[in-house]
Amino acid sequence: QVQLVESGGGLVQPGGSLRLSCAASGTIFSINAMGWYRQAPGKQRELVARIIGEHTTIYSDSAEGRFTILRDNAKNTVYLQMNSLKPEDTAAYYCKFSAGRDDYWGQGTQVTVSS
């Protein structure tokens, strides 16, 4: 059974950076999209960034210009480089791989931005 394993979350001060990683523990064929979502307490899960195919990227307004999504097909891994972090970025971050009609979700990694 395929699992997505996230890492890289933690506590960071405002203005700091974090790099999240998400790797598949097994083989997923024909991944057409990889993405990062986040969910803050009391709020709905929202898209942060998504990469479709090799190069097409989509960012939320809040992530645009500060976050970068990257994929490594050879490693079945997706990264989210987050710079200039703000307290409002505090949330649990989840990765998702889409392959055909199947979606795979990670278990989430907590990002807390606080001084």
C-alpha positions in Angstrom: 0.0 0.0 0.0 1.4 3.4 -1.0 1.9 6.0 1.7 3.0 9.6 1.5 5.5 10.6 4.1 5.9 14.3 4.9 8.8 15.9 6.8 10.3 19.3 7.4 7.7 21.0 9.5 8.4 22.7 12.8 8.6 26.0 14.6 10.0 29.0 12.9 10.2 32.7 13.6 8.4 35.2 11.3 10.5 35.9 8.3 12.1 32.5 8.5 12.1 29.6 6.0 11.2 25.9 6.0 11.4 23.2 3.3 8.8 20.5 3.4 9.3 17.2 1.7 6.8 14.5 0.7 7.9 11.2 -0.6 5.9 8.1 -1.7 6.8 4.9 0.1 5.8 2.8 -2.8 5.5 3.2 -6.6 2.7 5.3 -8.0 2.4 5.2 -11.7 1.4 8.1 -13.9 1.4 10.9 -11.3 -0.1 13.8 -13.1 -0.1 16.3 -10.3 1.4 16.9 -6.9 0.3 19.4 -4.4 0.5 20.9 -1.0 -2.6 21.9 1.1 -2.9 23.3 4.5 -5.5 23.4 7.3 -5.5 25.8 10.2 -7.6 25.1 13.3 -11.2 25.9 12.6 -10.7 26.4 8.9 -11.2 24.4 5.8 -8.3 22.7 4.0 -7.0 25.0 1.3 -4.7 24.7 -1.7 -1.2 26.2 -1.2 0.6 25.1 -4.3 0.2 22.5 -7.0 2.4 21.3 -9.9 0.8 19.7 -12.9 2.9 17.7 -15.3 6.5 18.7 -15.3 6.3 22.4 -15.1 2.8 23.9 -14.7 2.5 25.4 -11.2 -0.4 27.0 -9.4 -0.1 29.0 -6.2 -2.6 30.5 -3.8 -2.5 34.2 -3.5 -0.9 34.0 -0.1 1.8 31.6 -1.3 2.6 33.5 -4.6 6.1 35.0 -4.5 7.0 33.4 -1.2 6.6 29.6 -1.7 8.0 27.4 -4.4 6.9 23.9 -5.3 9.3 21.5 -6.9 9.0 17.8 -7.9 11.6 15.1 -8.3 10.1 12.4 -10.5 13.0 10.0 -10.0 12.4 10.1 -6.2 8.6 10.4 -6.4 9.0 13.4 -4.1 7.6 16.9 -4.0 9.0 19.8 -2.0 7.6 23.1 -0.8 10.2 25.8 -0.1 8.6 28.4 2.1 10.3 31.7 2.6 9.3 34.9 4.4 6.9 32.9 6.7 4.2 34.7 8.5 2.2 33.8 11.6 -0.9 33.3 9.4 1.0 30.5 7.6 0.6 28.4 10.8 -1.2 25.2 9.9 -1.0 21.5 9.3 0.4 21.0 5.8 -0.6 18.0 3.7 0.7 16.7 0.4 -1.4 15.1 -2.3 -0.4 13.0 -5.3 -3.0 12.6 -8.1 -2.7 9.7 -10.5 -5.6 9.2 -12.8 -8.7 8.9 -10.7 -6.7 8.2 -7.5 -5.6 10.7 -4.9 -3.1 9.9 -2.2 -2.7 12.1 0.9 0.0 12.4 3.4 -0.6 12.4 7.2 0.3 16.1 7.6 3.2 18.0 9.1 2.7 20.9 11.4 4.2 24.3 10.6 4.1 26.9 13.4 5.3 30.5 12.7 5.7 32.4 16.0 8.2 34.5 17.8 
